[in-house]
């Protein structure tokens, strides 16, 4: 009888362990796990604020953006997306959201990162991926000894002057310049995107950059 109870106890412990594991991860979720005390996905703004909403809307606009043109296209894109029901917030907006988006894209379309993308060959944008993921790559001890599935979306993949690039758009707002530790914190996300592209397309030599569209600045991640 003791042997039977021991077997059931072992079964319950194995079930609890398997049930507690995170089967699916995203780059952002993993970053939050690794830096719970300091991570802020919207530059210090809590989820649900206008900062979060602006980031979501900016990504939708960039998905439809024609890099062969400039700032003048933004009104048509916002109207088109809003009419499709993809941006209901804009239809209810009193003007603040639209004005902030206009300010962001006015800066971005005048920036050097924008001009570089204009010269590039865009391979894909808003590219979803799902890849096997070994959690020993993370800093978080709670999930370090398990395997999982990593899923996410890559904002932009392009080729410029013979080099392949992954671009990650950011809408963070900074008062005193980009914090020195931020590129280091996002470098782990870059490696996830690089792994995804390497596994999917067989590319191993490619760069990754953060493009802070609100400030018209890009940072290459090592």
Rosetta constraint file for C-alpha pairs under 8 A:
AtomPair CA 1 CA 5 HARMONIC 6.39 0.50
AtomPair CA 2 CA 6 HARMONIC 6.11 0.50
AtomPair CA 3 CA 7 HARMONIC 6.24 0.50
AtomPair CA 4 CA 8 HARMONIC 6.33 0.50
AtomPair CA 5 CA 9 HARMONIC 6.02 0.50
AtomPair CA 6 CA 10 HARMONIC 6.08 0.50
AtomPair CA 7 CA 11 HARMONIC 6.11 0.50
AtomPair CA 8 CA 12 HARMONIC 6.11 0.50
AtomPair CA 9 CA 13 HARMONIC 6.21 0.50
AtomPair CA 10 CA 14 HARMONIC 6.15 0.50
AtomPair CA 11 CA 15 HARMONIC 6.07 0.50
AtomPair CA 12 CA 16 HARMONIC 6.07 0.50
AtomPair CA 13 CA 17 HARMONIC 6.10 0.50
AtomPair CA 14 CA 18 HARMONIC 6.13 0.50
AtomPair CA 15 CA 19 HARMONIC 5.93 0.50
AtomPair CA 16 CA 20 HARMONIC 6.07 0.50
AtomPair CA 17 CA 21 HARMONIC 6.60 0.50
AtomPair CA 21 CA 143 HARMONIC 7.06 0.50
AtomPair CA 21 CA 146 HARMONIC 7.57 0.50
AtomPair CA 22 CA 143 HARMONIC 7.52 0.50
AtomPair CA 22 CA 148 HARMONIC 6.83 0.50
AtomPair CA 23 CA 147 HARMONIC 7.83 0.50
AtomPair CA 23 CA 148 HARMONIC 5.00 0.50
AtomPair CA 23 CA 149 HARMONIC 6.09 0.50
AtomPair CA 24 CA 148 HARMONIC 5.87 0.50
AtomPair CA 24 CA 149 HARMONIC 4.82 0.50
AtomPair CA 24 CA 150 HARMONIC 5.89 0.50
AtomPair CA 24 CA 151 HARMONIC 7.06 0.50
AtomPair CA 25 CA 29 HARMONIC 6.38 0.50
AtomPair CA 25 CA 30 HARMONIC 6.56 0.50
AtomPair CA 25 CA 148 HARMONIC 7.07 0.50
AtomPair CA 25 CA 149 HARMONIC 6.12 0.50
AtomPair CA 25 CA 150 HARMONIC 4.86 0.50
AtomPair CA 25 CA 151 HARMONIC 6.22 0.50
AtomPair CA 26 CA 30 HARMONIC 6.10 0.50
AtomPair CA 26 CA 150 HARMONIC 5.58 0.50
AtomPair CA 26 CA 151 HARMONIC 5.22 0.50
AtomPair CA 26 CA 152 HARMONIC 5.53 0.50
AtomPair CA 27 CA 31 HARMONIC 6.18 0.50
AtomPair CA 27 CA 150 HARMONIC 7.51 0.50
AtomPair CA 27 CA 151 HARMONIC 7.62 0.50
AtomPair CA 27 CA 152 HARMONIC 6.71 0.50
AtomPair CA 27 CA 189 HARMONIC 5.58 0.50
AtomPair CA 27 CA 192 HARMONIC 6.90 0.50
AtomPair CA 28 CA 32 HARMONIC 6.31 0.50
AtomPair CA 28 CA 41 HARMONIC 7.71 0.50
AtomPair CA 28 CA 189 HARMONIC 7.53 0.50
AtomPair CA 29 CA 33 HARMONIC 6.31 0.50
AtomPair CA 30 CA 34 HARMONIC 6.19 0.50
AtomPair CA 30 CA 138 HARMONIC 7.59 0.50
AtomPair CA 31 CA 35 HARMONIC 6.02 0.50
AtomPair CA 31 CA 36 HARMONIC 7.95 0.50
AtomPair CA 31 CA 39 HARMONIC 7.30 0.50
AtomPair CA 31 CA 185 HARMONIC 7.88 0.50
AtomPair CA 31 CA 186 HARMONIC 7.92 0.50
AtomPair CA 31 CA 188 HARMONIC 7.81 0.50
AtomPair CA 31 CA 189 HARMONIC 7.37 0.50
AtomPair CA 32 CA 36 HARMONIC 5.07 0.50
AtomPair CA 32 CA 39 HARMONIC 5.76 0.50
AtomPair CA 33 CA 140 HARMONIC 6.29 0.50
AtomPair CA 34 CA 138 HARMONIC 7.12 0.50
AtomPair CA 34 CA 139 HARMONIC 5.62 0.50
AtomPair CA 34 CA 140 HARMONIC 5.25 0.50
AtomPair CA 35 CA 39 HARMONIC 5.45 0.50
AtomPair CA 40 CA 44 HARMONIC 5.23 0.50
AtomPair CA 40 CA 45 HARMONIC 7.07 0.50
AtomPair CA 40 CA 46 HARMONIC 7.59 0.50
AtomPair CA 41 CA 45 HARMONIC 7.83 0.50
AtomPair CA 42 CA 46 HARMONIC 7.16 0.50
AtomPair CA 42 CA 47 HARMONIC 7.71 0.50
AtomPair CA 42 CA 51 HARMONIC 6.45 0.50
AtomPair CA 42 CA 52 HARMONIC 5.98 0.50
AtomPair CA 42 CA 55 HARMONIC 7.73 0.50
AtomPair CA 42 CA 171 HARMONIC 7.28 0.50
AtomPair CA 42 CA 172 HARMONIC 5.59 0.50
AtomPair CA 43 CA 172 HARMONIC 4.66 0.50
AtomPair CA 43 CA 173 HARMONIC 5.96 0.50
AtomPair CA 43 CA 174 HARMONIC 7.39 0.50
AtomPair CA 45 CA 49 HARMONIC 6.69 0.50
AtomPair CA 45 CA 51 HARMONIC 6.28 0.50
AtomPair CA 45 CA 52 HARMONIC 7.22 0.50
AtomPair CA 46 CA 52 HARMONIC 7.60 0.50
AtomPair CA 47 CA 52 HARMONIC 5.97 0.50
AtomPair CA 48 CA 52 HARMONIC 5.98 0.50
AtomPair CA 48 CA 53 HARMONIC 6.96 0.50
AtomPair CA 49 CA 53 HARMONIC 6.57 0.50
AtomPair CA 50 CA 54 HARMONIC 5.96 0.50
AtomPair CA 50 CA 97 HARMONIC 7.76 0.50
AtomPair CA 51 CA 55 HARMONIC 6.35 0.50
AtomPair CA 52 CA 56 HARMONIC 6.46 0.50
AtomPair CA 53 CA 57 HARMONIC 6.20 0.50
AtomPair CA 54 CA 58 HARMONIC 5.94 0.50
AtomPair CA 54 CA 97 HARMONIC 6.92 0.50
AtomPair CA 54 CA 100 HARMONIC 7.78 0.50
AtomPair CA 54 CA 101 HARMONIC 6.99 0.50
AtomPair CA 54 CA 171 HARMONIC 7.75 0.50
AtomPair CA 55 CA 59 HARMONIC 6.33 0.50
AtomPair CA 55 CA 170 HARMONIC 7.48 0.50
AtomPair CA 55 CA 171 HARMONIC 5.58 0.50
AtomPair CA 56 CA 60 HARMONIC 6.50 0.50
AtomPair CA 57 CA 61 HARMONIC 6.30 0.50
AtomPair CA 57 CA 87 HARMONIC 7.06 0.50
AtomPair CA 58 CA 62 HARMONIC 6.17 0.50
AtomPair CA 58 CA 101 HARMONIC 6.91 0.50
AtomPair CA 58 CA 171 HARMONIC 7.85 0.50
AtomPair CA 59 CA 63 HARMONIC 6.18 0.50
AtomPair CA 59 CA 169 HARMONIC 7.63 0.50
AtomPair CA 60 CA 64 HARMONIC 6.90 0.50
AtomPair CA 61 CA 65 HARMONIC 6.12 0.50
AtomPair CA 61 CA 74 HARMONIC 7.83 0.50
AtomPair CA 61 CA 77 HARMONIC 6.66 0.50
AtomPair CA 61 CA 78 HARMONIC 6.84 0.50
AtomPair CA 61 CA 81 HARMONIC 7.86 0.50
AtomPair CA 63 CA 125 HARMONIC 6.51 0.50
AtomPair CA 63 CA 126 HARMONIC 6.61 0.50
AtomPair CA 64 CA 77 HARMONIC 7.03 0.50
AtomPair CA 65 CA 77 HARMONIC 7.51 0.50
AtomPair CA 66 CA 70 HARMONIC 7.86 0.50
AtomPair CA 67 CA 114 HARMONIC 7.87 0.50
AtomPair CA 67 CA 117 HARMONIC 7.08 0.50
AtomPair CA 67 CA 118 HARMONIC 5.32 0.50
AtomPair CA 68 CA 118 HARMONIC 5.91 0.50
AtomPair CA 69 CA 73 HARMONIC 7.17 0.50
AtomPair CA 70 CA 109 HARMONIC 6.10 0.50
AtomPair CA 71 CA 105 HARMONIC 6.65 0.50
AtomPair CA 71 CA 106 HARMONIC 6.13 0.50
AtomPair CA 71 CA 109 HARMONIC 5.86 0.50
AtomPair CA 73 CA 77 HARMONIC 6.34 0.50
AtomPair CA 74 CA 78 HARMONIC 6.09 0.50
AtomPair CA 74 CA 102 HARMONIC 7.65 0.50
AtomPair CA 74 CA 105 HARMONIC 7.91 0.50
AtomPair CA 75 CA 79 HARMONIC 6.12 0.50
AtomPair CA 76 CA 80 HARMONIC 5.95 0.50
AtomPair CA 77 CA 81 HARMONIC 6.05 0.50
AtomPair CA 78 CA 82 HARMONIC 5.91 0.50
AtomPair CA 79 CA 83 HARMONIC 6.08 0.50
AtomPair CA 80 CA 84 HARMONIC 6.43 0.50
AtomPair CA 81 CA 85 HARMONIC 6.65 0.50
AtomPair CA 81 CA 86 HARMONIC 5.65 0.50
AtomPair CA 81 CA 87 HARMONIC 6.21 0.50
AtomPair CA 82 CA 86 HARMONIC 5.75 0.50
AtomPair CA 82 CA 87 HARMONIC 4.79 0.50
AtomPair CA 82 CA 88 HARMONIC 6.13 0.50
AtomPair CA 82 CA 90 HARMONIC 6.58 0.50
AtomPair CA 82 CA 91 HARMONIC 6.53 0.50
AtomPair CA 87 CA 91 HARMONIC 7.24 0.50
AtomPair CA 88 CA 92 HARMONIC 6.67 0.50
AtomPair CA 89 CA 93 HARMONIC 5.98 0.50
AtomPair CA 90 CA 97 HARMONIC 7.08 0.50
AtomPair CA 90 CA 98 HARMONIC 7.07 0.50
AtomPair CA 93 CA 97 HARMONIC 6.34 0.50
AtomPair CA 93 CA 98 HARMONIC 7.41 0.50
AtomPair CA 95 CA 99 HARMONIC 6.02 0.50
AtomPair CA 96 CA 100 HARMONIC 6.18 0.50
AtomPair CA 97 CA 101 HARMONIC 6.21 0.50
AtomPair CA 98 CA 102 HARMONIC 6.05 0.50
AtomPair CA 99 CA 103 HARMONIC 6.19 0.50
AtomPair CA 100 CA 104 HARMONIC 6.23 0.50
AtomPair CA 101 CA 105 HARMONIC 6.21 0.50
AtomPair CA 102 CA 106 HARMONIC 5.98 0.50
AtomPair CA 103 CA 107 HARMONIC 6.48 0.50
AtomPair CA 103 CA 214 HARMONIC 7.89 0.50
AtomPair CA 104 CA 108 HARMONIC 6.24 0.50
AtomPair CA 104 CA 213 HARMONIC 6.56 0.50
AtomPair CA 104 CA 214 HARMONIC 4.68 0.50
AtomPair CA 104 CA 215 HARMONIC 7.60 0.50
AtomPair CA 105 CA 109 HARMONIC 5.82 0.50
AtomPair CA 105 CA 213 HARMONIC 7.21 0.50
AtomPair CA 105 CA 214 HARMONIC 7.23 0.50
AtomPair CA 106 CA 110 HARMONIC 6.54 0.50
AtomPair CA 107 CA 111 HARMONIC 6.45 0.50
AtomPair CA 107 CA 213 HARMONIC 7.31 0.50
AtomPair CA 107 CA 214 HARMONIC 6.51 0.50
AtomPair CA 107 CA 215 HARMONIC 6.55 0.50
AtomPair CA 107 CA 216 HARMONIC 5.87 0.50
AtomPair CA 108 CA 113 HARMONIC 7.84 0.50
AtomPair CA 108 CA 114 HARMONIC 6.37 0.50
AtomPair CA 108 CA 213 HARMONIC 5.07 0.50
AtomPair CA 108 CA 214 HARMONIC 6.41 0.50
AtomPair CA 108 CA 215 HARMONIC 6.92 0.50
AtomPair CA 108 CA 216 HARMONIC 4.72 0.50
AtomPair CA 109 CA 114 HARMONIC 5.67 0.50
AtomPair CA 109 CA 115 HARMONIC 7.68 0.50
AtomPair CA 109 CA 216 HARMONIC 7.89 0.50
AtomPair CA 110 CA 114 HARMONIC 6.99 0.50
AtomPair CA 110 CA 115 HARMONIC 7.75 0.50
AtomPair CA 110 CA 216 HARMONIC 7.50 0.50
AtomPair CA 111 CA 115 HARMONIC 6.57 0.50
AtomPair CA 111 CA 216 HARMONIC 5.02 0.50
AtomPair CA 111 CA 217 HARMONIC 7.27 0.50
AtomPair CA 112 CA 116 HARMONIC 6.19 0.50
AtomPair CA 112 CA 216 HARMONIC 7.22 0.50
AtomPair CA 112 CA 217 HARMONIC 7.61 0.50
AtomPair CA 113 CA 117 HARMONIC 6.36 0.50
AtomPair CA 113 CA 211 HARMONIC 7.29 0.50
AtomPair CA 113 CA 216 HARMONIC 6.84 0.50
AtomPair CA 113 CA 217 HARMONIC 6.68 0.50
AtomPair CA 113 CA 218 HARMONIC 6.18 0.50
AtomPair CA 114 CA 118 HARMONIC 6.26 0.50
AtomPair CA 114 CA 216 HARMONIC 7.84 0.50
AtomPair CA 115 CA 119 HARMONIC 6.59 0.50
AtomPair CA 116 CA 120 HARMONIC 6.45 0.50
AtomPair CA 116 CA 160 HARMONIC 7.81 0.50
AtomPair CA 117 CA 121 HARMONIC 7.71 0.50
AtomPair CA 117 CA 122 HARMONIC 7.79 0.50
AtomPair CA 117 CA 158 HARMONIC 7.67 0.50
AtomPair CA 117 CA 160 HARMONIC 7.78 0.50
AtomPair CA 119 CA 160 HARMONIC 7.04 0.50
AtomPair CA 120 CA 158 HARMONIC 6.31 0.50
AtomPair CA 120 CA 159 HARMONIC 5.59 0.50
AtomPair CA 120 CA 160 HARMONIC 4.67 0.50
AtomPair CA 120 CA 161 HARMONIC 7.64 0.50
AtomPair CA 121 CA 158 HARMONIC 5.52 0.50
AtomPair CA 121 CA 159 HARMONIC 5.14 0.50
AtomPair CA 121 CA 160 HARMONIC 6.49 0.50
AtomPair CA 122 CA 156 HARMONIC 7.56 0.50
AtomPair CA 122 CA 157 HARMONIC 6.26 0.50
AtomPair CA 122 CA 158 HARMONIC 4.29 0.50
AtomPair CA 122 CA 159 HARMONIC 6.46 0.50
AtomPair CA 123 CA 156 HARMONIC 7.75 0.50
AtomPair CA 123 CA 157 HARMONIC 5.44 0.50
AtomPair CA 123 CA 158 HARMONIC 5.03 0.50
AtomPair CA 123 CA 159 HARMONIC 7.08 0.50
AtomPair CA 124 CA 156 HARMONIC 5.87 0.50
AtomPair CA 124 CA 157 HARMONIC 5.30 0.50
AtomPair CA 124 CA 158 HARMONIC 6.96 0.50
AtomPair CA 125 CA 154 HARMONIC 6.87 0.50
AtomPair CA 125 CA 155 HARMONIC 5.29 0.50
AtomPair CA 125 CA 156 HARMONIC 4.32 0.50
AtomPair CA 125 CA 157 HARMONIC 6.31 0.50
AtomPair CA 126 CA 153 HARMONIC 5.74 0.50
AtomPair CA 126 CA 154 HARMONIC 5.39 0.50
AtomPair CA 126 CA 155 HARMONIC 4.56 0.50
AtomPair CA 126 CA 156 HARMONIC 6.27 0.50
AtomPair CA 127 CA 153 HARMONIC 5.19 0.50
AtomPair CA 127 CA 154 HARMONIC 4.97 0.50
AtomPair CA 127 CA 155 HARMONIC 6.54 0.50
AtomPair CA 127 CA 156 HARMONIC 7.33 0.50
AtomPair CA 128 CA 151 HARMONIC 7.42 0.50
AtomPair CA 128 CA 152 HARMONIC 5.73 0.50
AtomPair CA 128 CA 153 HARMONIC 4.24 0.50
AtomPair CA 128 CA 154 HARMONIC 6.41 0.50
AtomPair CA 129 CA 150 HARMONIC 7.99 0.50
AtomPair CA 129 CA 151 HARMONIC 5.50 0.50
AtomPair CA 129 CA 152 HARMONIC 5.57 0.50
AtomPair CA 129 CA 153 HARMONIC 6.11 0.50
AtomPair CA 129 CA 154 HARMONIC 7.76 0.50
AtomPair CA 129 CA 196 HARMONIC 6.71 0.50
AtomPair CA 130 CA 149 HARMONIC 6.81 0.50
AtomPair CA 130 CA 150 HARMONIC 5.66 0.50
AtomPair CA 130 CA 151 HARMONIC 4.36 0.50
AtomPair CA 130 CA 152 HARMONIC 6.83 0.50
AtomPair CA 130 CA 196 HARMONIC 7.62 0.50
AtomPair CA 131 CA 149 HARMONIC 5.86 0.50
AtomPair CA 131 CA 150 HARMONIC 5.34 0.50
AtomPair CA 131 CA 151 HARMONIC 6.51 0.50
AtomPair CA 131 CA 196 HARMONIC 6.44 0.50
AtomPair CA 131 CA 199 HARMONIC 7.78 0.50
AtomPair CA 132 CA 147 HARMONIC 7.61 0.50
AtomPair CA 132 CA 148 HARMONIC 6.27 0.50
AtomPair CA 132 CA 149 HARMONIC 4.75 0.50
AtomPair CA 132 CA 150 HARMONIC 6.10 0.50
AtomPair CA 133 CA 147 HARMONIC 5.87 0.50
AtomPair CA 133 CA 148 HARMONIC 5.14 0.50
AtomPair CA 133 CA 149 HARMONIC 5.22 0.50
AtomPair CA 133 CA 150 HARMONIC 5.60 0.50
AtomPair CA 134 CA 146 HARMONIC 6.69 0.50
AtomPair CA 134 CA 147 HARMONIC 4.62 0.50
AtomPair CA 134 CA 148 HARMONIC 6.31 0.50
AtomPair CA 135 CA 143 HARMONIC 6.24 0.50
AtomPair CA 135 CA 144 HARMONIC 4.89 0.50
AtomPair CA 135 CA 145 HARMONIC 6.29 0.50
AtomPair CA 135 CA 146 HARMONIC 5.61 0.50
AtomPair CA 135 CA 147 HARMONIC 5.49 0.50
AtomPair CA 135 CA 148 HARMONIC 6.83 0.50
AtomPair CA 136 CA 143 HARMONIC 7.89 0.50
AtomPair CA 136 CA 144 HARMONIC 4.65 0.50
AtomPair CA 136 CA 145 HARMONIC 5.98 0.50
AtomPair CA 136 CA 146 HARMONIC 7.33 0.50
AtomPair CA 137 CA 144 HARMONIC 7.39 0.50
AtomPair CA 138 CA 143 HARMONIC 7.95 0.50
AtomPair CA 138 CA 144 HARMONIC 6.33 0.50
AtomPair CA 139 CA 144 HARMONIC 7.23 0.50
AtomPair CA 140 CA 144 HARMONIC 6.04 0.50
AtomPair CA 141 CA 145 HARMONIC 7.83 0.50
AtomPair CA 154 CA 166 HARMONIC 7.50 0.50
AtomPair CA 154 CA 167 HARMONIC 7.56 0.50
AtomPair CA 154 CA 168 HARMONIC 6.91 0.50
AtomPair CA 154 CA 193 HARMONIC 6.81 0.50
AtomPair CA 155 CA 166 HARMONIC 7.74 0.50
AtomPair CA 155 CA 167 HARMONIC 6.16 0.50
AtomPair CA 155 CA 168 HARMONIC 5.42 0.50
AtomPair CA 155 CA 169 HARMONIC 6.57 0.50
AtomPair CA 156 CA 166 HARMONIC 5.80 0.50
AtomPair CA 156 CA 167 HARMONIC 5.03 0.50
AtomPair CA 156 CA 168 HARMONIC 6.72 0.50
AtomPair CA 157 CA 164 HARMONIC 7.33 0.50
AtomPair CA 157 CA 165 HARMONIC 5.66 0.50
AtomPair CA 157 CA 166 HARMONIC 4.62 0.50
AtomPair CA 157 CA 167 HARMONIC 6.26 0.50
AtomPair CA 158 CA 164 HARMONIC 5.91 0.50
AtomPair CA 158 CA 165 HARMONIC 5.32 0.50
AtomPair CA 158 CA 166 HARMONIC 6.64 0.50
AtomPair CA 158 CA 167 HARMONIC 7.97 0.50
AtomPair CA 159 CA 163 HARMONIC 5.46 0.50
AtomPair CA 159 CA 164 HARMONIC 4.46 0.50
AtomPair CA 159 CA 165 HARMONIC 6.03 0.50
AtomPair CA 160 CA 164 HARMONIC 6.51 0.50
AtomPair CA 160 CA 165 HARMONIC 7.58 0.50
AtomPair CA 163 CA 205 HARMONIC 7.98 0.50
AtomPair CA 163 CA 206 HARMONIC 6.64 0.50
AtomPair CA 163 CA 207 HARMONIC 7.76 0.50
AtomPair CA 164 CA 205 HARMONIC 7.22 0.50
AtomPair CA 164 CA 206 HARMONIC 4.76 0.50
AtomPair CA 164 CA 207 HARMONIC 6.33 0.50
AtomPair CA 165 CA 206 HARMONIC 5.41 0.50
AtomPair CA 165 CA 207 HARMONIC 4.74 0.50
AtomPair CA 165 CA 208 HARMONIC 5.55 0.50
AtomPair CA 165 CA 209 HARMONIC 7.42 0.50
AtomPair CA 166 CA 193 HARMONIC 7.55 0.50
AtomPair CA 166 CA 194 HARMONIC 7.70 0.50
AtomPair CA 166 CA 206 HARMONIC 7.28 0.50
AtomPair CA 166 CA 207 HARMONIC 6.17 0.50
AtomPair CA 166 CA 208 HARMONIC 4.58 0.50
AtomPair CA 166 CA 209 HARMONIC 6.33 0.50
AtomPair CA 167 CA 208 HARMONIC 5.84 0.50
AtomPair CA 167 CA 209 HARMONIC 5.05 0.50
AtomPair CA 167 CA 210 HARMONIC 5.92 0.50
AtomPair CA 167 CA 211 HARMONIC 6.68 0.50
AtomPair CA 168 CA 208 HARMONIC 7.74 0.50
AtomPair CA 168 CA 209 HARMONIC 6.31 0.50
AtomPair CA 168 CA 210 HARMONIC 4.94 0.50
AtomPair CA 168 CA 211 HARMONIC 6.03 0.50
AtomPair CA 169 CA 210 HARMONIC 6.06 0.50
AtomPair CA 169 CA 211 HARMONIC 4.91 0.50
AtomPair CA 169 CA 212 HARMONIC 6.15 0.50
AtomPair CA 169 CA 213 HARMONIC 6.71 0.50
AtomPair CA 170 CA 210 HARMONIC 6.78 0.50
AtomPair CA 170 CA 211 HARMONIC 5.85 0.50
AtomPair CA 170 CA 212 HARMONIC 4.71 0.50
AtomPair CA 170 CA 213 HARMONIC 6.24 0.50
AtomPair CA 170 CA 214 HARMONIC 7.78 0.50
AtomPair CA 171 CA 212 HARMONIC 5.78 0.50
AtomPair CA 171 CA 213 HARMONIC 5.91 0.50
AtomPair CA 171 CA 214 HARMONIC 5.56 0.50
AtomPair CA 172 CA 212 HARMONIC 6.82 0.50
AtomPair CA 172 CA 214 HARMONIC 7.06 0.50
AtomPair CA 173 CA 214 HARMONIC 6.91 0.50
AtomPair CA 173 CA 215 HARMONIC 7.86 0.50
AtomPair CA 174 CA 178 HARMONIC 6.16 0.50
AtomPair CA 178 CA 182 HARMONIC 7.19 0.50
AtomPair CA 180 CA 184 HARMONIC 7.99 0.50
AtomPair CA 181 CA 185 HARMONIC 6.25 0.50
AtomPair CA 182 CA 186 HARMONIC 6.26 0.50
AtomPair CA 183 CA 187 HARMONIC 6.00 0.50
AtomPair CA 183 CA 210 HARMONIC 7.93 0.50
AtomPair CA 183 CA 219 HARMONIC 7.38 0.50
AtomPair CA 183 CA 221 HARMONIC 6.53 0.50
AtomPair CA 184 CA 188 HARMONIC 7.61 0.50
AtomPair CA 184 CA 221 HARMONIC 7.67 0.50
AtomPair CA 186 CA 190 HARMONIC 6.51 0.50
AtomPair CA 186 CA 221 HARMONIC 7.91 0.50
AtomPair CA 187 CA 191 HARMONIC 6.46 0.50
AtomPair CA 187 CA 221 HARMONIC 5.75 0.50
AtomPair CA 187 CA 222 HARMONIC 6.73 0.50
AtomPair CA 188 CA 192 HARMONIC 6.59 0.50
AtomPair CA 189 CA 193 HARMONIC 6.50 0.50
AtomPair CA 190 CA 194 HARMONIC 6.13 0.50
AtomPair CA 190 CA 208 HARMONIC 6.06 0.50
AtomPair CA 190 CA 209 HARMONIC 7.83 0.50
AtomPair CA 190 CA 221 HARMONIC 7.09 0.50
AtomPair CA 191 CA 195 HARMONIC 6.02 0.50
AtomPair CA 192 CA 196 HARMONIC 6.22 0.50
AtomPair CA 193 CA 197 HARMONIC 6.26 0.50
AtomPair CA 194 CA 198 HARMONIC 5.95 0.50
AtomPair CA 194 CA 204 HARMONIC 7.63 0.50
AtomPair CA 194 CA 206 HARMONIC 7.32 0.50
AtomPair CA 194 CA 208 HARMONIC 7.62 0.50
AtomPair CA 195 CA 199 HARMONIC 6.02 0.50
AtomPair CA 196 CA 200 HARMONIC 6.04 0.50
AtomPair CA 197 CA 201 HARMONIC 5.55 0.50
AtomPair CA 197 CA 202 HARMONIC 6.99 0.50
AtomPair CA 197 CA 203 HARMONIC 6.40 0.50
AtomPair CA 198 CA 202 HARMONIC 4.61 0.50
AtomPair CA 198 CA 203 HARMONIC 4.53 0.50
AtomPair CA 198 CA 204 HARMONIC 5.35 0.50
AtomPair CA 199 CA 203 HARMONIC 7.64 0.50
AtomPair CA 207 CA 220 HARMONIC 7.29 0.50
AtomPair CA 207 CA 221 HARMONIC 7.40 0.50
AtomPair CA 207 CA 222 HARMONIC 7.97 0.50
AtomPair CA 208 CA 220 HARMONIC 5.95 0.50
AtomPair CA 208 CA 221 HARMONIC 5.63 0.50
AtomPair CA 208 CA 222 HARMONIC 7.75 0.50
AtomPair CA 209 CA 218 HARMONIC 6.41 0.50
AtomPair CA 209 CA 219 HARMONIC 5.35 0.50
AtomPair CA 209 CA 220 HARMONIC 4.25 0.50
AtomPair CA 209 CA 221 HARMONIC 5.49 0.50
AtomPair CA 210 CA 218 HARMONIC 5.44 0.50
AtomPair CA 210 CA 219 HARMONIC 5.21 0.50
AtomPair CA 210 CA 220 HARMONIC 6.50 0.50
AtomPair CA 210 CA 221 HARMONIC 7.35 0.50
AtomPair CA 211 CA 216 HARMONIC 7.26 0.50
AtomPair CA 211 CA 217 HARMONIC 5.88 0.50
AtomPair CA 211 CA 218 HARMONIC 4.26 0.50
AtomPair CA 211 CA 219 HARMONIC 6.58 0.50
AtomPair CA 212 CA 216 HARMONIC 5.84 0.50
AtomPair CA 212 CA 217 HARMONIC 5.25 0.50
AtomPair CA 212 CA 218 HARMONIC 6.00 0.50
AtomPair CA 213 CA 217 HARMONIC 6.63 0.50
